[in-house]
Amino acid sequence: MADALHQININYVATQDRMLMRMNTKQGDEFRVWLTRRFSGLLVSLLVREIDKLGGVSSLASTDETRSLFKQGAMEQRYEEEKASEFPLGEDGILAYKINYKVAANANMMLEILPENGRGITLNLNKSLLFMFYNLLTQACSQADWRLPDAGIATVKH
């Protein structure tokens, strides 16, 4: 995904019994990724592990950048569906199958979500974006009532 990410939205789709993650860019591209319960559990566990290494949820939530994102309404803005004009992964999206990640020296996480075959997406998450992505994912897991073991329990370190 070469374009700069503008918005991420994750919603539970009951008829599919899975979650749809949609990401759009200011250029009008929309990337759609379906998340199963199993995959979401793996992803949440990975995010919790990395958040804990960075000092826990309270540490990430209290950064100036995270507070600024909240003040700007990052978690309350409506997803801009009408902007999508191109679907690089197809209009139906991909089914998430594999996770690759690495953490750079600056603590940014490069998170790659791939289908079983073909192209996926790569998210470059700094500490604040990691925190926001974790929140979106765990809120959607709660909406799905999946009760994943690690959802909502990233530890608070002092």
C-alpha positions in Angstrom: 0.0 0.0 0.0 2.0 3.0 -1.2 -0.6 5.7 -0.6 -0.9 7.4 2.8 -3.6 5.9 4.9 -6.5 8.2 5.6 -9.0 6.1 7.6 -9.5 2.6 9.0 -12.8 1.1 9.9 -13.5 -2.4 11.4 -17.0 -3.7 11.7 -18.5 -7.1 12.5 -20.7 -8.4 9.6 -23.1 -10.9 11.3 -24.2 -12.5 8.0 -20.5 -13.4 7.3 -19.6 -14.1 11.0 -16.4 -12.2 10.4 -15.2 -8.6 10.5 -14.5 -6.4 7.6 -11.6 -4.0 7.9 -11.7 -1.2 5.4 -8.9 1.3 4.9 -9.0 4.3 2.6 -6.6 6.8 1.2 -7.1 10.4 0.4 -6.5 9.4 -3.3 -9.7 7.3 -3.2 -8.3 3.8 -2.9 -10.1 1.4 -0.5 -8.5 -1.8 0.8 -10.8 -4.4 2.2 -9.7 -7.2 4.4 -11.9 -9.9 6.0 -10.9 -11.0 9.5 -12.0 -14.4 10.9 -12.3 -15.0 14.6 -9.1 -17.1 14.5 -7.1 -14.5 12.7 -8.4 -11.7 14.9 -7.3 -13.6 18.0 -3.8 -14.0 16.5 -3.7 -10.3 15.6 -4.9 -9.1 19.0 -2.4 -11.3 20.8 0.4 -10.0 18.6 -0.7 -6.4 19.2 -0.9 -6.9 23.0 2.6 -8.4 23.1 4.0 -5.4 21.2 2.1 -2.8 23.2 3.4 -4.4 26.4 7.0 -4.1 25.1 6.3 -0.4 24.6 5.2 0.2 28.1 1.5 -0.9 28.0 -1.7 0.8 26.9 -1.5 3.7 29.4 1.9 4.6 28.1 0.8 4.6 24.4 -2.5 6.4 25.3 -0.7 9.2 27.1 1.6 10.3 24.3 1.1 13.8 22.9 0.4 12.4 19.5 -2.3 10.0 20.7 -4.0 12.7 22.8 -3.9 15.0 19.8 -5.5 12.3 17.6 -8.3 11.9 20.2 -8.8 15.6 20.4 -9.2 15.7 16.6 -11.9 13.1 16.9 -10.0 10.2 15.3 -12.2 7.5 16.9 -15.5 9.3 16.3 -15.2 10.4 12.7 -17.6 8.7 10.3 -15.9 6.4 7.8 -15.9 8.1 4.3 -17.5 5.4 2.2 -18.3 7.6 -0.7 -14.7 8.4 -1.4 -13.8 4.9 -2.6 -13.2 4.8 -6.4 -10.5 2.1 -6.7 -10.2 -1.2 -4.9 -6.6 -2.5 -5.3 -7.4 -5.8 -3.5 -10.7 -6.2 -5.4 -14.2 -4.9 -4.4 -14.8 -8.1 -2.3 -11.5 -7.7 -0.6 -9.2 -10.5 0.7 -9.5 -13.0 3.5 -6.7 -12.4 6.0 -4.6 -15.6 6.3 -1.1 -14.7 7.4 0.6 -12.0 9.5 4.2 -10.8 9.0 5.6 -8.0 11.1 8.8 -6.4 12.2 9.6 -3.6 14.6 12.0 -0.9 13.3 14.6 0.8 15.4 12.2 3.8 15.9 9.7 1.3 17.4 7.3 1.6 14.4 5.6 -1.7 13.6 5.4 -2.8 10.0 2.4 -5.0 10.0 1.7 -7.1 6.9 -1.7 -8.8 6.5 -1.8 -11.3 3.6 -4.3 -13.7 2.0 -3.3 -17.3 1.5 -2.1 -16.3 -2.0 -1.6 -13.0 -3.6 -1.2 -9.4 -2.5 -2.1 -8.0 0.9 -1.5 -4.8 2.8 1.3 -3.4 5.0 0.5 -0.9 7.7 3.3 1.3 9.2 2.2 1.9 12.8 3.9 4.3 15.1 3.1 4.0 18.8 0.0 6.2 18.5 -1.3 4.4 15.4 -0.6 1.0 17.0 -2.7 2.1 20.0 -5.6 3.3 17.8 -5.5 0.2 15.6 -5.6 -2.0 18.7 -8.6 -0.1 20.0 -10.5 -0.4 16.7 -9.8 -4.1 16.6 -10.8 -4.8 20.1 -14.0 -2.7 19.8 -15.0 -4.7 16.7 -14.2 -8.0 18.6 -16.5 -6.8 21.4 -19.2 -5.9 18.8 -18.8 -9.5 17.4 -19.1 -10.9 21.0 -16.1 -13.2 20.2 -14.6 -12.9 23.7 -11.1 -13.3 22.6 -8.6 -14.0 25.5 -6.4 -11.0 24.9 -9.0 -8.5 23.6 -9.1 -5.5 25.9 -6.3 -6.7 28.3 -3.1 -5.0 27.1 -1.5 -4.4 30.5 -1.0 -1.1 32.2 2.6 -0.6 33.3 3.8 2.0 35.7 
